[in-house]
Amino acid sequence: MGNNIEVIKMVEVKLENLTKRFGNFTAVNKLNLTIKDGEFLVLLGPSGCGKTTTLRMIAGLEEPTEGRIYFGDRDVTYLPPKDRNISMVFQSYAVWPHMTVYENIAFPLKIKKFPKDEIDKRVRWAAELLQIEELLNRYPAQLSGGQRQRVAVARAIVVEPDVLLMDEPLSNLDAKLRVAMRAEIKKLQQKLKVTTIYVTHDQVEAMTMGDRIAVMNRGQLLQIGSPTEVYLRPNSVFVATFIGAPEMNILEVSVGDGYLEGRGFRIELPQDLMDLLKDYVGKTVLFGIRPEHMTVEGVSELAHMKRTARLIGKVDFVEALGTDTILHVKFGDELVKVKLPGHIPIEPGREVKVIMDLDMIHVFDKDTEKAIV
C-alpha cells in the first residue's frame, strides 16, 4: 500500500420498500433508494425524519420491519454488521481513551486478525492520508476535536469497507473546523471511491459534499437529485424551504388571467408560465421565490435576468452580514426577504423597487404543496 492510495472496491447499495416501525410509530416508510457505486449520497432532513434509522438499518444495527437491503447482488437485510464489511463514523467519535492513536486505528484490523505487518502498513497508510502520522503515539486526551475526528475516519477506512456510513460526523466541531473537515472528507472519498452514505440535518453540508442529496421528512423520501437539481427544482414546499439560506419566500396568491395576485401586490406572468397554471385560474396557490433571485433596482447587476417583474415595497428591516445584505421588504401585507451581494447601505423605511427573476419562480399546489411550476 505504501504511499499509494488504495482504491476501495465499489458497491451499489439498494433499498427496496425499506420500512421501520417502533410500535405504532413509523420511522421509515417504504423507502426505495439506490446509492450508486462510489457515490457520495447525503441523507438530509430535520431531526426525527428517519435518516439515522435508515443508516442504522443499512449498517445492520436495526432490523427492518419490512423491505430489503442489497449490497450489489448480495441480500444483507438480516446479516449482522460484522458480515457486511461496512465502516461507520458517528457524531461521537468513539475513540478509545486508553489506546494510542495507532492502537485506535489498528483495532478493527486486529479484530479481523490481520497479520501484524499488514496492520502496520494499513495504519500508516490511513494516518498519512488523514495527515495524522505525527500523532500515532498520542492518546485521545492529547488531541483536538478535529484530530480525534481524523482518527475516527482513519479507523473507518483502514479496513477497506464496501460501504462507508457517516452519521452527523461534524456536528461536534466548531464552525471553522467543520468547513475544513467537509472539504477533507469529500476529497478523501473522491480518492478512495468508496460508496458513502452521509447523514446530516445541515443543508450547507449536504449542498457542498453530496454527489446527490436525498431529502427526507417524516419517514418519507421526498426528493433525490444533485445539489443543483434539488436547489433549483424543488418538488415540494418542504424541500424548497429546507434547502437554501435564507429560506425561500412562500406567499399565498390567487391565479388570475395572466397574473398572480397577493395581498397588496400583483405579478404579471409570461404566457408560457400561465399555460402551466391554466388549471389553477381562479384558485389560490403558493408562490415561491428565493431571496437571491431578486434584486433592487439601481443597487445590483441585472444582466443575467431576462424576464422580470417589478414590485414597489418598503424596507422593514436590514440584516447587514458583510458578505451579503438581506432586506426584509413589505409588499402590501406580505414581508419578503431579498438577498443582495456585498454591503448595501439601505436604511429601514426606504421605498425600493424590487425586481424578481421570473425564470426562477416556483408555484406550488396549496393543498398538496407539490410543485406546479
C-alpha positions in Angstrom: 0.0 0.0 0.0 2.9 2.4 1.0 2.3 6.0 -0.1 -0.1 4.9 -2.8 -3.8 5.5 -2.3 -5.6 2.2 -2.5 -8.9 2.2 -4.5 -11.5 0.5 -2.4 -13.9 -1.7 -4.4 -17.2 -0.1 -5.2 -20.6 -1.4 -4.2 -24.0 -0.3 -5.1 -26.5 -0.1 -2.2 -30.1 -0.8 -3.0 -33.0 -0.2 -0.6 -36.4 -1.7 -1.5 -39.5 -0.7 0.3 -37.5 -0.3 3.5 -39.8 0.2 6.4 -39.1 0.5 10.2 -41.8 0.7 12.8 -41.4 1.2 16.5 -44.8 0.1 17.9 -47.3 2.4 16.3 -44.7 4.9 15.1 -43.4 4.5 11.5 -39.8 5.9 11.5 -39.1 5.0 7.8 -41.9 4.2 5.4 -41.4 2.2 2.1 -38.1 3.8 1.2 -36.8 3.0 -2.3 -33.3 4.3 -3.0 -30.3 3.2 -4.9 -26.9 4.5 -4.0 -24.6 4.1 -7.0 -21.1 2.6 -7.0 -18.6 5.0 -5.4 -21.3 7.7 -4.9 -21.3 10.2 -2.0 -25.0 10.3 -1.1 -26.3 12.6 1.6 -29.5 11.8 3.6 -30.8 15.2 4.5 -33.7 16.1 6.8 -34.8 17.5 10.2 -34.5 15.6 13.5 -36.9 12.7 13.5 -37.2 12.4 9.7 -35.9 8.8 9.7 -32.4 9.4 8.2 -30.4 7.9 11.1 -32.8 4.9 11.4 -32.2 4.3 7.7 -28.4 4.4 8.2 -28.7 2.1 11.1 -30.7 -0.4 9.1 -28.0 -0.3 6.3 -25.4 -0.9 9.0 -27.2 -3.8 10.5 -27.8 -2.1 13.8 -31.6 -2.0 13.3 -33.6 -4.8 11.7 -36.2 -3.6 9.1 -39.8 -4.2 9.8 -40.3 -4.7 6.0 -38.2 -4.4 2.8 -34.8 -5.5 1.7 -31.2 -4.1 1.6 -28.8 -5.2 -1.1 -25.0 -4.6 -1.4 -24.5 -5.3 -5.1 -26.3 -8.6 -5.7 -25.9 -9.7 -2.0 -29.0 -9.5 0.2 -27.7 -8.2 3.5 -31.1 -7.4 5.1 -30.6 -9.7 8.1 -26.8 -10.0 8.2 -25.1 -8.9 11.3 -22.8 -5.7 11.0 -19.6 -7.8 11.1 -20.7 -9.7 7.9 -21.5 -6.6 5.9 -18.0 -5.1 5.5 -19.2 -1.6 6.4 -17.5 1.1 8.5 -19.3 3.8 10.4 -18.3 7.2 11.7 -20.6 8.6 14.4 -21.3 12.0 15.8 -19.4 11.0 18.9 -16.0 9.9 17.6 -15.9 6.8 19.9 -12.1 6.8 20.0 -10.9 4.7 23.0 -9.2 6.9 25.6 -6.9 4.1 26.9 -5.5 3.4 23.4 -3.0 5.4 21.4 -4.0 6.8 18.0 -2.0 3.9 16.4 -3.9 1.4 18.5 -7.3 3.0 17.8 -6.8 2.9 14.1 -5.4 -0.7 14.2 -8.2 -2.0 16.4 -10.6 -3.2 13.7 -7.8 -4.9 11.8 -6.8 -6.8 15.0 -10.4 -7.9 15.4 -10.3 -9.3 11.9 -6.9 -11.0 12.7 -4.8 -9.3 10.1 -1.1 -10.1 10.2 1.0 -7.6 12.2 3.0 -6.2 9.2 -0.2 -5.7 7.2 -1.8 -3.9 10.2 1.2 -1.6 10.4 1.2 -0.9 6.7 -2.5 -0.1 6.7 -2.4 2.1 9.8 0.5 4.2 8.4 -1.3 4.5 5.1 -4.5 5.8 6.7 -2.6 8.1 9.0 -0.7 9.6 6.1 -3.9 10.0 4.2 -5.6 11.9 7.1 -2.3 13.8 7.9 -2.0 12.4 11.4 1.2 10.5 11.1 2.9 12.5 13.9 0.0 11.8 16.3 0.3 8.0 16.2 1.8 7.7 19.7 -0.5 10.2 21.4 -3.7 9.4 23.4 -7.1 10.9 22.5 -6.9 13.2 25.6 -3.9 14.9 23.9 -5.8 15.6 20.7 -8.1 18.4 19.5 -11.7 17.7 18.3 -10.6 17.8 14.7 -7.7 15.4 15.3 -10.0 12.9 17.1 -12.3 13.1 14.1 -9.5 12.3 11.8 -8.6 9.3 13.9 -12.2 8.1 13.7 -12.2 8.4 9.9 -8.8 6.7 9.6 -10.1 3.8 11.7 -13.2 3.6 9.4 -11.3 3.4 6.1 -8.4 1.2 7.2 -10.4 -2.0 6.7 -11.3 -1.1 3.1 -15.1 -1.2 3.7 -17.6 -1.9 0.9 -19.7 0.9 2.3 -18.8 3.9 4.5 -21.6 5.3 6.7 -21.3 8.7 8.4 -23.9 9.9 11.0 -23.6 13.7 11.7 -19.8 13.3 12.0 -19.0 17.1 12.0 -21.7 18.4 14.4 -19.4 18.5 17.4 -16.8 20.7 15.7 -16.7 24.5 15.7 -17.8 26.3 12.6 -14.4 27.0 11.1 -13.2 23.4 11.6 -16.5 22.0 10.1 -15.8 23.8 6.9 -12.2 22.4 6.7 -13.3 18.9 7.5 -16.2 19.0 5.0 -13.6 19.6 2.2 -11.2 16.9 3.6 -13.9 14.2 3.9 -15.1 15.0 0.4 -11.6 14.9 -1.1 -10.8 11.7 0.7 -14.0 10.0 -0.6 -13.2 11.1 -4.2 -9.7 9.5 -3.8 -11.0 6.2 -2.3 -14.1 6.0 -4.4 -15.9 4.2 -1.6 -19.7 4.2 -1.6 -20.6 6.7 1.1 -23.9 7.5 2.8 -23.7 10.6 4.9 -26.5 11.7 7.3 -26.9 15.4 8.2 -29.6 18.0 9.1 -27.2 20.7 7.8 -28.2 21.8 4.3 -24.9 23.5 3.7 -23.1 20.3 4.4 -25.4 18.5 2.0 -25.0 21.0 -0.8 -21.2 21.2 -0.6 -20.5 17.4 -0.1 -23.1 15.3 -1.8 -23.0 13.9 -5.3 -26.7 13.6 -4.8 -29.0 14.6 -1.9 -31.9 12.5 -0.7 -34.3 14.8 1.3 -36.4 13.0 3.9 -39.2 14.1 6.2 -41.5 12.1 8.5 -40.0 8.8 7.3 -40.6 9.5 3.6 -38.1 10.2 0.8 -39.4 13.5 -0.8 -36.8 14.2 -3.5 -33.5 12.9 -4.7 -31.1 14.7 -7.1 -27.9 16.6 -7.4 -27.5 19.6 -5.1 -28.2 21.9 -8.1 -31.4 20.0 -9.1 -32.8 20.0 -5.5 -31.9 23.6 -5.1 -33.3 24.9 -8.4 -36.2 22.5 -8.9 -37.6 21.5 -5.5 -40.6 19.3 -5.9 -42.4 20.5 -2.8 -42.7 23.4 -0.4 -40.8 21.4 2.3 -37.8 20.8 0.0 -37.9 24.4 -1.2 -37.8 25.8 2.3 -35.5 23.3 3.9 -32.7 24.0 1.3 -31.4 27.5 0.9 -30.4 30.2 3.4 -32.3 32.4 3.9 -35.1 30.0 3.0 -37.4 30.5 0.0 -40.1 33.2 0.3 -43.5 31.4 0.2 -46.6 33.6 -0.4 -50.3 32.8 -0.8 -51.6 34.2 -4.1 -54.6 33.8 -6.4 -54.2 32.9 -10.1 -55.7 35.4 -12.5 -55.7 35.6 -16.3 -52.1 36.4 -16.9 -51.1 37.3 -13.3 -50.7 36.2 -9.7 -52.3 38.4 -7.1 -51.3 38.6 -3.4 -52.4 40.8 -0.6 -51.5 44.3 -2.0 -49.3 43.2 -5.0 -49.7 41.7 -8.4 -47.1 39.8 -10.6 -47.7 39.8 -14.3 -46.6 36.4 -15.9 -45.5 35.5 -19.4 -47.7 33.2 -21.4 -45.6 30.0 -21.1 -45.9 30.2 -17.3 -49.6 30.9 -17.4 -50.0 27.8 -19.6 -48.7 25.7 -16.8 -51.2 27.3 -14.4 -54.2 27.1 -16.7 -56.0 24.6 -14.4 -55.5 26.9 -11.4 -57.1 30.2 -12.7 -59.4 31.5 -10.1 -57.7 29.3 -7.4 -55.3 30.0 -4.6 -51.7 28.7 -4.9 -48.4 29.1 -3.1 -45.9 31.3 -4.9 -42.2 30.9 -4.1 -39.0 32.8 -4.9 -35.6 32.6 -3.3 -34.2 35.8 -1.8 -31.1 35.6 -4.1 -33.4 35.6 -7.2 -34.5 39.1 -6.6 -32.6 42.4 -6.5 -33.2 46.1 -6.0 -33.3 48.5 -9.0 -30.2 50.8 -9.0 -28.3 48.6 -6.5 -27.4 45.3 -8.1 -26.5 43.9 -11.5 -29.4 42.7 -13.6 -27.7 41.4 -16.7 -28.5 37.7 -16.0 -32.2 38.4 -15.6 -34.0 38.0 -18.9 -37.7 38.1 -17.8 -38.6 40.2 -14.7 -41.4 41.5 -12.6 -41.1 44.8 -10.7 -42.8 45.5 -7.4 -42.7 48.6 -5.2 -42.0 47.8 -1.5 -40.8 49.4 1.7 -37.7 48.2 3.6 -38.8 47.0 7.0 -35.5 45.6 8.4 -31.9 45.2 7.2 -29.5 42.3 8.0 -26.0 43.6 7.2 -23.9 40.5 7.1 -20.8 42.0 5.4 -20.7 39.5 2.5 -24.4 39.9 1.9 -27.2 42.3 2.8 -30.7 40.8 3.4 -33.5 43.2 3.1 -36.9 42.5 4.7 -39.3 44.3 2.3 -43.0 44.7 2.7 -45.3 44.3 -0.3 -48.7 45.2 0.8 -49.3 42.9 3.8 -46.5 40.5 2.9 -42.9 40.5 4.2 -40.3 39.2 1.7 -36.6 38.7 2.1 -34.3 40.0 -0.7 -30.6 38.9 -0.6 -28.1 41.3 -2.2 -24.4 40.6 -2.6 -22.0 42.8 -0.6 -22.6 45.5 1.9 -25.6 47.7 0.7 -26.2 50.8 2.8 -30.1 50.9 2.7 -32.0 52.2 5.7 -35.3 50.8 7.0 -38.3 52.8 5.8 -36.9 53.4 2.4 -39.1 52.7 -0.6 -37.4 50.3 -3.1 -38.3 48.8 -6.5 -37.7 45.0 -6.2 -37.0 43.1 -9.4 -37.9 39.4 -9.5 -36.4 36.9 -11.9 -39.4 35.2 -13.4 -37.3 32.3 -14.7 -36.6 31.4 -11.1 -40.1 31.5 -9.6 -41.9 28.5 -8.2 -45.6 27.8 -7.8 -47.0 25.0 -5.5 -50.4 23.5 -5.2 -51.9 24.8 -1.9 -53.4 21.5 -0.8 -50.7 19.0 -1.8 -47.8 21.5 -1.6 -46.3 19.8 -4.7 -44.6 21.9 -7.4 -46.7 23.1 -10.4 -44.0 25.4 -11.9 
